[in-house]
Amino acid sequence: MKSRRFVLVTGLSFLTVLGAGCARRPDQSAVPDAAVEGSPQTGSSQGSSPNEAIASPSTSTQVAQGSEGSVLSSGSFVAGEHPTQGTVRITNQSGKRVLELDQTFETSTSGPDLVVILHRSPDVIGSTTPPAFPINEGDYVLLAPLKSYSGAQSYDIPDSVNLEEYQSAAIWCRQFNATFGAATLSPA
């Protein structure tokens, strides 16, 4: 009987640790997909929703120091469900639009299925409900899975995305509809 209690306590402790991530619905598993070192995501959930405009796999993982291109808009992240910080900017590099997270970017490692999105609202955190700060389908476009929990990285913005319709960028836990952090994009 003692071994059962030990296993039960161990199991509950494991679930408690997993539950420290983003908000979970009872019908969903708390175990994320296996992660590649340095990257919170593996595999790809290619655009199965009208909100998804997955960036090409050839997207650069590092923002070049002093990269050439004009800045179209930028903003600073504010925390939502988890601490998120750093600066985001959208640039035009030889006719290609790119969303760039700077070297000070950092978000929590507590969530599976983190993605980078553009959102219609200028204040994603203020227009949603804590603690998860969920967003509604149709209010965002998904660019790509988040490549790294911290540091400089960039994401191509598909030509089909009309930037005039999106006023902020966010790091969003798609699996549990939880916004980790968001930044209002102000024109340059």
PEFENDA-V272678 format. One line per field, one symbol per residue. psi: psi as a letter, one per 30 degrees, with the letter a starting at -180 (. if undefined). Layout:
# PEFENDA-V272678
psi: ???
This chain:
# PEFENDA-V272678
psi: eeeeeeeeeeeeeeeeeeffblkkkfgkkfjllkkkkfkfllakikiflffkiklkfgkkfkkkkhkklkkelllkkkkcelkklakklkljjhfkkkkkklffkklkgfklhklklkkekfieefglklffhllkkfflkkelkkekfllkllkkjkffkjfffkglkljkjeeghkjellkkjkk.
